Amino acid sequence: MTAPFEIQHAGSALGNSPAPASAVKVPHRGGEPNPSAAALREKFGDAIRRVDVVWAETTVYVAPASVLDIVRWLHDDPSQRYDYLSDVTAVEHRDYEAPIEVVWHLRSLPFRRFLRLKAQIPKNQLEIPSVWSVYKAADWMEREAFDMFGIRFANHPNLKRILLPEEWEGHPLRKDYSIIKQDERWVRENLHIESAQ
């Protein structure tokens, strides 16, 4: 039996702290990182590759093999309580030699914190642990990243395409995917038309 549902009120873990206010005169780079960044460095050491603060948002780069442990700790530890996964996506930069970045956006409602995690994976090894066992909401988000980028999420319970037909070849958000070419074979066989491209 699961525990009864408990409503989370934003900032409830902060006690009688003042209501949040929008920051003003925020520097583009630098600034105070999210307190979770220091806690992650202390707990996971070398698995934390670097911490960036851009426009007052903290991004923590993590070792791909440690993603699941880090996410589970951020979710379960009472001092963190990242109870909401708002997105899983990826970024492929124009430089073909640059790794693909897998990105997780996490929110701690009780502490009013936002944290972006990134793991860089080489384009010839597009596999990373699934966080589905921690956040069930990762199900469709990971499937979309698989469908659009070709990233395989190890131990995902149902990793298959979510936007394109199963027979589709290629991954449309990859830089090496020709949007002009599309999947001409699939269009011809299933729609019985020649691609207008």
N, C-alpha and C positions, 0 to 999 in steps of 0.2 A: 504494500500500500504506500502511496506517495504521501508526502507531508501536505498539509492543507495549504492552499494558495495564500500568499501573504502580499498585500498591496505594498509596493515600494513607492515611497514619496521622495521626490528629488531632494537630495541633501539631508535625508533623515539621519545619516550617520555622522553628520557634522555638528550635531547638537544645536546650540543657540547661535550659530554663526550668522553673520549678516546675509541678507538676500543677495543672490548673484547680480552682478552688474556687468554690462558689456565693457570690455577693456577699450581704452582709448590710447592713441599714440603707440600702437604696438609696432615694434621693430619687425622688419621683414625677416631677418635671420637673427638667431640668438634669443635671449630672453630666458625666463625661468621655465625649466622643463617640468612636465607633469611629475609629481612626487613618485609615481609608480616607476619611473625610469631608474631612479636610484635604488629602489627596492629590487627591481629586476637585476640590476648589476650585482647587488649584494647576494641575491639568491642564486643566479645562474652564471655569474662570472663571464668567462670567455664566450659563452653562447650569445651574449649581447655584443653585437659587432660594433654598433655606434648608435648615438642618439642625436637627432636633429630637432631643432625647434624652428619652425617656419610659420610666420603669422600667428604666433602664440599656440600653435598646435604641435604636439610632440609626436615624433615618429621614432620608433625603436626598431632598428635592424637586428634581426635574430638569425641564428644558425638554423637552416632548414630542418635538420634532424631534431631540433629541440622545440619546434613549434607547438606540438601537442602538449608537452609538459609545461611550457610557458603559458599557453592559453588556459590549461586546466588550473594552474596555480592562480592566475589572475581572476579566474571565475570563483574558485573555491576559498581562497585565503580571506579571512574576515577583514584584513586590513586593506583589501583591494576591491572585492565584490563587483567585478565587471560582469554584470548580469545580463547585458544586452549586446548581442552581435548585430550590428546594423548593416554590414556589408562584407562580402568577400569578392575581390576582383583581382585583376592583374594589370601590369603595365609593361609594355614592350617599347623600349626606346628605339630611336632611328638607327643607332649604331648597332650593326648586326653582330658585333662581338660582345656587346653588353648583355648581361643576364636578364632574364625576365624576372620582374618583381611580383610576387604574390602578396596581396595586401588584405589585411583584416582591420575593420573599424570596430572598436569596442567602446562601450560606454558603461561606466559605473554610475547608475542612478543614485544610489545612496550617498556617494561621495562627490557627485556632480563632476565627474571626470570623463574626458575623451582621450583615447589612446589609439594611435595607428601603429600596427605592427607590419613590418615588411620582411620578407625572406627572399633572397636572390637565388635563383636556380639557373643552371646553364641550359641553353636551348636544346642541347642534345640529351638532357636528363630531366624532362619535365614531369617530375613526380615529387610530391610533398605529402606529409601526413594530413589526413582529414581531421577537422575539428568537430565533426558531426557528433562524436560521443560526448562532447561537452555542450555544444549548442545545436539542438535539432534544427534550428533555423538555417544552419549551414547547408542543409540538404540541397535545396534548389540553387543557392548561391554558388556552391562548388560545382554543381552540374552546369551552370551557365559559364563559369570560368573554363571548365573542360570543353564545352561546346565551342566557345568563341576563341580560346587560346590553345587548346590541346593539353592542358595541365591535368595530370592524373593525380587524384587525391586518394592515397593509399588508405584502405579500410573504409572507404565510403560504402554505404550499404546498397546503393543503386546508381552507380556512376554511368550515366548514359546521357545522350543529347537531350536538351530540354527545349531548344528553340528551333533547331533544324531537324529534318528527317534523319533517322539512324543511318541511312545509306549515303548521306552527304559526305563528300570528300573534302578534307581541309578544314581550316579553322579561320573564319572571316576576320577576326581582329589581329591576326598575325601579320607582320609587315611583309612576309614573303607570300602572302595570299593575294592573288590577283582578283580584285573586285570586278575588273573588266571581264575576265574569263569566267568567273563564278564556277559553278559546277555544271558545265554545259551538258554533260552526259545525263545528269539527274533531271535537268530541266527538259531535255529532249524526251527521255524515257517516261517521265511522270506527268509532265504537262503537255506533252505532244506538240511542243512548239520549238522553234529555233530561238535561242537567246537573242534578244534585241541588241545586245552589247556589241 
